[in-house]
């Protein structure tokens, strides 16, 4: 899985170029959990590879990071997520739980 990190303004950006699913969730979880351990005040995850579907393990990881960031009084944002994934999160009752941005420029 190709994962890139960078800093943009106050945000630590985690960009995932591939689809995150059951086969690579452990690597994804490790990276986002480490970022949410209090080292960064603001984290954004860009999930370009997940365009049509999202595994429940990915949703669980995102919820866990959101909770960690709230506990640390930080900000967690999901960037560049497809309409299909937004619809899925809405059906799951999570669209209001997460903050979304269309691109990195909206963060700064």
ChimeraX attribute file (.defattr): number of C-alpha atoms within 10 A of each C-alpha:
attribute: neighborCount
match mode: 1-to-1
recipient: residues
	/A:1	13
	/A:2	10
	/A:3	14
	/A:4	11
	/A:5	14
	/A:6	10
	/A:7	12
	/A:8	14
	/A:9	12
	/A:10	12
	/A:11	20
	/A:12	20
	/A:13	22
	/A:14	22
	/A:15	19
	/A:16	19
	/A:17	15
	/A:18	15
	/A:19	20
	/A:20	23
	/A:21	17
	/A:22	12
	/A:23	9
	/A:24	13
	/A:25	17
	/A:26	14
	/A:27	12
	/A:28	18
	/A:29	19
	/A:30	11
	/A:31	14
	/A:32	18
	/A:33	16
	/A:34	12
	/A:35	21
	/A:36	25
	/A:37	13
	/A:38	15
	/A:39	11
	/A:40	16
	/A:41	17
	/A:42	22
	/A:43	24
	/A:44	25
	/A:45	23
	/A:46	24
	/A:47	21
	/A:48	16
	/A:49	18
	/A:50	21
	/A:51	16
	/A:52	13
	/A:53	15
	/A:54	19
	/A:55	13
	/A:56	11
	/A:57	15
	/A:58	19
	/A:59	15
	/A:60	12
	/A:61	18
	/A:62	20
	/A:63	15
	/A:64	16
	/A:65	22
	/A:66	21
	/A:67	16
	/A:68	19
	/A:69	22
	/A:70	13
	/A:71	11
	/A:72	16
	/A:73	12
	/A:74	16
	/A:75	19
	/A:76	24
	/A:77	19
	/A:78	20
	/A:79	22
	/A:80	19
	/A:81	20
	/A:82	17
	/A:83	11
	/A:84	14
	/A:85	17
	/A:86	18
	/A:87	13
	/A:88	16
	/A:89	17
	/A:90	13
	/A:91	10
	/A:92	10
	/A:93	10
	/A:94	15
	/A:95	15
	/A:96	9
	/A:97	12
	/A:98	14
	/A:99	14
	/A:100	20
	/A:101	16
	/A:102	13
	/A:103	12
	/A:104	17
	/A:105	9
	/A:106	9
	/A:107	16
	/A:108	8
